[in-house]
Amino acid sequence: MNKGELMKTIYTDDELKNIDPSLPNGWDESSDAPNSYWFVMNYNESCFGCLEDMRLTANERNIEIEEI
């Protein structure tokens, strides 16, 4: 499952309008940075956005996803 498909599984169509799969500059520069596949910028609650781990959102919504 690619990142876009995962996003469609977790978020509603309305939520997806304000979800950005791109991450802030410098995110992957650190050797201990988590796998960016699981993270999105969510602009649904704030115009500044919030870095969100899709695994946590899926868990809160009782959506089972297969970890890669």
N, C-alpha and C positions, 0 to 999 in steps of 0.2 A: 504494500500500500504506500503510495507516495504521500507527501506532506499535504497536498491539496485534497486528496481523498480522505485523509485523516481529519482535516479541518471540517469537511462536509459531514463527516460522521458525528462530530462532537457539537458543532454549532448550528443554529438555525440559519435559514437564508437571510433573515434580517440582521442577525449578528455578524454573518460573514461579510456584510458590506463594510464593517468597521474593524475587520481583522486583517492585519498585514503579516504575511509570512516572512518578510524581510526583518532582519534584526539590526540593532544599532551598530554603527561602525565600531570596530575594535572588539566585538563580541568573541570572535574566534581566535584572537591574537594570543590569548592566554593558553598555555598548555593544559591547564586544569579546567578549561571552560567545558560545560556540559555539552552534550550532543545537540546541535542547533535544530535537528529534526523535530524535537518535541516542543520547541518554543516559538511563540508568535507575539506580536505586539497587538494588544487588544485596546481599541479606542472606543469601546462601547460605553465605558464609565467616565472617561476623561479625555479631553482633547489632547492631552500630553501623552496618553497611552500608558499601558502597563505591560511589562514583560510577563508573559503567562506561560506556565508549563501545562501543555494540553493533557498530560497524564493526570494532573490534579483535577482539572475541569471535568474530564471524562469520569473520574472516580466519584466526584461530587454528584454527577448526573446519572450514576449507575450505568455507565456505558463501558462495556468490556472492550479493551483494545489489546492487541497482541504486541508486546514489546519486541523491538528488533535488537 
